[in-house]
Protein backbone atom coordinates (compact mmCIF):
# COMPACT_ATOMS: atom_id res chain seq x y z
CA UNK A 1 0.00 0.00 0.00
CA UNK A 2 2.83 2.41 0.90
CA UNK A 3 4.42 1.65 -2.47
CA UNK A 4 1.24 2.79 -4.32
CA UNK A 5 1.02 6.00 -2.32
CA UNK A 6 4.68 6.78 -3.03
CA UNK A 7 4.17 6.05 -6.75
CA UNK A 8 1.07 8.26 -6.83
CA UNK A 9 2.93 11.09 -5.11
CA UNK A 10 5.85 10.75 -7.55
CA UNK A 11 3.49 10.92 -10.55
CA UNK A 12 1.78 13.96 -9.02
CA UNK A 13 5.16 15.63 -8.44
CA UNK A 14 6.24 15.00 -12.04
CA UNK A 15 2.94 16.39 -13.37
CA UNK A 16 3.32 19.54 -11.26
CA UNK A 17 6.93 20.04 -12.40
CA UNK A 18 5.92 19.73 -16.05
CA UNK A 19 3.15 22.29 -15.52
CA UNK A 20 5.59 24.59 -13.74
CA UNK A 21 8.15 24.57 -16.55
CA UNK A 22 6.06 24.34 -19.73
CA UNK A 23 2.42 24.98 -18.79
CA UNK A 24 0.43 28.18 -19.06
CA UNK A 25 1.85 30.68 -16.59
CA UNK A 26 4.97 28.56 -16.22
CA UNK A 27 8.60 29.56 -16.14
CA UNK A 28 8.94 29.70 -19.94
CA UNK A 29 6.17 32.31 -20.11
CA UNK A 30 7.68 34.25 -17.19
CA UNK A 31 11.05 34.41 -18.98
CA UNK A 32 9.37 35.50 -22.23
CA UNK A 33 7.46 38.24 -20.40
CA UNK A 34 10.61 39.43 -18.58
CA UNK A 35 12.39 39.73 -21.94
CA UNK A 36 9.41 41.60 -23.36
CA UNK A 37 9.46 44.04 -20.43
CA UNK A 38 13.22 44.61 -20.84
CA UNK A 39 12.78 45.27 -24.59
CA UNK A 40 9.95 47.72 -23.89
CA UNK A 41 12.04 49.55 -21.29
CA UNK A 42 14.87 49.90 -23.80
CA UNK A 43 12.47 51.27 -26.43
CA UNK A 44 10.96 53.67 -23.87
CA UNK A 45 14.42 55.00 -23.01
CA UNK A 46 15.16 55.65 -26.69
CA UNK A 47 11.82 57.41 -27.14
CA UNK A 48 12.39 59.48 -24.00
CA UNK A 49 15.77 60.62 -25.32
CA UNK A 50 14.14 61.60 -28.62
CA UNK A 51 11.35 63.47 -26.80
CA UNK A 52 13.90 65.31 -24.65
CA UNK A 53 15.82 66.38 -27.77
CA UNK A 54 12.61 67.59 -29.43
CA UNK A 55 11.59 69.48 -26.28
CA UNK A 56 14.98 71.18 -26.18
CA UNK A 57 14.65 72.13 -29.84
CA UNK A 58 11.16 73.55 -29.26
CA UNK A 59 12.40 75.56 -26.28
CA UNK A 60 15.31 76.85 -28.36
CA UNK A 61 12.96 77.86 -31.18
CA UNK A 62 10.67 79.66 -28.72
CA UNK A 63 13.48 81.55 -26.97
CA UNK A 64 16.26 82.12 -29.50
CA UNK A 65 16.18 84.02 -32.75
CA UNK A 66 19.37 82.32 -33.96
CA UNK A 67 17.70 78.93 -34.10
CA UNK A 68 14.80 80.29 -36.13
CA UNK A 69 17.18 82.06 -38.50
CA UNK A 70 19.35 78.98 -38.90
CA UNK A 71 16.34 76.82 -39.67
CA UNK A 72 14.96 79.35 -42.17
CA UNK A 73 18.31 79.48 -43.95
CA UNK A 74 18.95 75.74 -44.07
CA UNK A 75 15.46 74.41 -44.72
CA UNK A 76 13.81 77.24 -46.65
CA UNK A 77 16.84 78.81 -48.35
CA UNK A 78 16.04 82.30 -47.07
CA UNK A 79 18.62 85.12 -47.13
CA UNK A 80 18.71 88.46 -45.37
CA UNK A 81 18.14 91.64 -47.35
CA UNK A 82 21.41 92.80 -48.89
CA UNK A 83 23.04 89.36 -48.76
CA UNK A 84 24.12 87.45 -51.82
CA UNK A 85 23.56 83.71 -52.03
CA UNK A 86 25.92 81.50 -54.01
CA UNK A 87 25.08 77.87 -54.63
CA UNK A 88 27.80 75.59 -55.91
CA UNK A 89 26.49 72.62 -57.85
CA UNK A 90 28.94 69.85 -58.64
CA UNK A 91 28.59 68.32 -62.10
CA UNK A 92 27.40 64.71 -62.06
CA UNK A 93 29.94 61.97 -62.70
CA UNK A 94 30.03 60.94 -66.36
CA UNK A 95 28.31 57.66 -67.07
CA UNK A 96 30.91 54.92 -67.07
CA UNK A 97 30.76 52.35 -69.81
CA UNK A 98 31.36 48.71 -68.94
CA UNK A 99 34.82 47.43 -69.90
CA UNK A 100 33.38 45.17 -72.60
CA UNK A 101 32.10 48.14 -74.70
CA UNK A 102 35.46 49.44 -75.92
C-alpha positions as semicolon CSV with decimal commas, in nm:
position;residue;x (nm);y (nm);z (nm)
1;X;0,000;0,000;0,000
2;X;0,283;0,241;0,090
3;X;0,442;0,165;-0,247
4;X;0,124;0,279;-0,432
5;X;0,102;0,600;-0,232
6;X;0,468;0,678;-0,303
7;X;0,417;0,605;-0,675
8;X;0,107;0,826;-0,683
9;X;0,293;1,109;-0,511
10;X;0,585;1,075;-0,755
11;X;0,349;1,092;-1,055
12;X;0,178;1,396;-0,902
13;X;0,516;1,563;-0,844
14;X;0,624;1,500;-1,204
15;X;0,294;1,639;-1,337
16;X;0,332;1,954;-1,126
17;X;0,693;2,004;-1,240
18;X;0,592;1,973;-1,605
19;X;0,315;2,229;-1,552
20;X;0,559;2,459;-1,374
21;X;0,815;2,457;-1,655
22;X;0,606;2,434;-1,973
23;X;0,242;2,498;-1,879
24;X;0,043;2,818;-1,906
25;X;0,185;3,068;-1,659
26;X;0,497;2,856;-1,622
27;X;0,860;2,956;-1,614
28;X;0,894;2,970;-1,994
29;X;0,617;3,231;-2,011
30;X;0,768;3,425;-1,719
31;X;1,105;3,441;-1,898
32;X;0,937;3,550;-2,223
33;X;0,746;3,824;-2,040
34;X;1,061;3,943;-1,858
35;X;1,239;3,973;-2,194
36;X;0,941;4,160;-2,336
37;X;0,946;4,404;-2,043
38;X;1,322;4,461;-2,084
39;X;1,278;4,527;-2,459
40;X;0,995;4,772;-2,389
41;X;1,204;4,955;-2,129
42;X;1,487;4,990;-2,380
43;X;1,247;5,127;-2,643
44;X;1,096;5,367;-2,387
45;X;1,442;5,500;-2,301
46;X;1,516;5,565;-2,669
47;X;1,182;5,741;-2,714
48;X;1,239;5,948;-2,400
49;X;1,577;6,062;-2,532
50;X;1,414;6,160;-2,862
51;X;1,135;6,347;-2,680
52;X;1,390;6,531;-2,465
53;X;1,582;6,638;-2,777
54;X;1,261;6,759;-2,943
55;X;1,159;6,948;-2,628
56;X;1,498;7,118;-2,618
57;X;1,465;7,213;-2,984
58;X;1,116;7,355;-2,926
59;X;1,240;7,556;-2,628
60;X;1,531;7,685;-2,836
61;X;1,296;7,786;-3,118
62;X;1,067;7,966;-2,872
63;X;1,348;8,155;-2,697
64;X;1,626;8,212;-2,950
65;X;1,618;8,402;-3,275
66;X;1,937;8,232;-3,396
67;X;1,770;7,893;-3,410
68;X;1,480;8,029;-3,613
69;X;1,718;8,206;-3,850
70;X;1,935;7,898;-3,890
71;X;1,634;7,682;-3,967
72;X;1,496;7,935;-4,217
73;X;1,831;7,948;-4,395
74;X;1,895;7,574;-4,407
75;X;1,546;7,441;-4,472
76;X;1,381;7,724;-4,665
77;X;1,684;7,881;-4,835
78;X;1,604;8,230;-4,707
79;X;1,862;8,512;-4,713
80;X;1,871;8,846;-4,537
81;X;1,814;9,164;-4,735
82;X;2,141;9,280;-4,889
83;X;2,304;8,936;-4,876
84;X;2,412;8,745;-5,182
85;X;2,356;8,371;-5,203
86;X;2,592;8,150;-5,401
87;X;2,508;7,787;-5,463
88;X;2,780;7,559;-5,591
89;X;2,649;7,262;-5,785
90;X;2,894;6,985;-5,864
91;X;2,859;6,832;-6,210
92;X;2,740;6,471;-6,206
93;X;2,994;6,197;-6,270
94;X;3,003;6,094;-6,636
95;X;2,831;5,766;-6,707
96;X;3,091;5,492;-6,707
97;X;3,076;5,235;-6,981
98;X;3,136;4,871;-6,894
99;X;3,482;4,743;-6,990
100;X;3,338;4,517;-7,260
101;X;3,210;4,814;-7,470
102;X;3,546;4,944;-7,592
